[in-house]
Amino acid sequence: MKILFCGDVVGKSGRKMVLNLVPALREKMNLDAVIVNGENAAHGFGLTPKMYDEFLAHGTDVITLGNHSFDKKEIFTILDSADSLVRPLNYPDGTAGFGYCIKRLINGKRLAVVQLVGKLFMRQYNDPFETMDKWIEAHRGEYDILVVDYHAEATAEKVAFGWKMNGVATLVVGTHTHIPTADAHVLDGGTAYMTDVGMCGDYASVIGQQIDCSLSRFKVGEKMKRLEPAEKEGTFCGVVVEIDDQTHKATKVFPVRIGAHLENTHEI
């Protein structure tokens, strides 16, 4: 079986690429499930209920969030009922929404999707490593395939988490930094890993934000401008994992890049 994970969707450009390409990719690649990180979908910050519904209507099975989970206040109207929406599991106890979901796919397999927000250079929440251990113990036997979205800044932290989950998860993929890394590979325990899947958005930008706005934040003595998403021609970035139907281990993992600015890996 095959699962596609789509990188952080940033603004209108990213949404357009995902909504247009996911149905075609599902058919062409014979995908069994699609997961999308949608925390930057609403003008670069957060997600709206309407966008959540649009992703589901266009072939997405699960939408993950991140440190911008609650930037759009209207998302609170669906957080406790949207069973395909996953915010970080290691948010404080009592936080609205769900830190994981378990989906029964058409092929009968049970897919668990968990998201965690990292420790380094991020707001401090519960320990993601300990939180993951507790979740595994509590839900052992409830799923066949485990995908973890590790939403973090530091490369070393993501790599360390990947090795921690080696042989436990089917796929560990990093999100948040919006730049696709070149290290998609299967660890020796059968866990597919990629440090950052990249973003679905306009790469003529600074990680999805307009160049002038971003530059103002790095120039000494210059007044910082409000960040605005770059919303011209977009690029789709994702990763596909192929999974053994019997062992539920990853057998192959490869990036998918389609669109402007970056070298394309596939055609539609």
Secondary structure as UniProt FT lines:
FT   STRAND          2..6
FT   STRAND          8..10
FT   HELIX           11..29
FT   STRAND          33..37
FT   TURN            41..44
FT   HELIX           49..57
FT   TURN            58..59
FT   STRAND          62..64
FT   TURN            67..70
FT   HELIX           73..77
FT   TURN            78..81
FT   TURN            83..84
FT   STRAND          85..86
FT   TURN            89..90
FT   TURN            93..94
FT   STRAND          100..104
FT   TURN            106..107
FT   STRAND          110..117
FT   TURN            120..121
FT   HELIX           128..139
FT   TURN            140..141
FT   STRAND          145..151
FT   HELIX           155..164
FT   TURN            165..168
FT   STRAND          171..175
FT   STRAND          185..186
FT   TURN            188..189
FT   STRAND          192..194
FT   STRAND          199..201
FT   TURN            207..208
FT   HELIX           211..215
FT   TURN            216..218
FT   TURN            220..221
FT   STRAND          235..243
FT   TURN            245..247
FT   STRAND          250..259
//
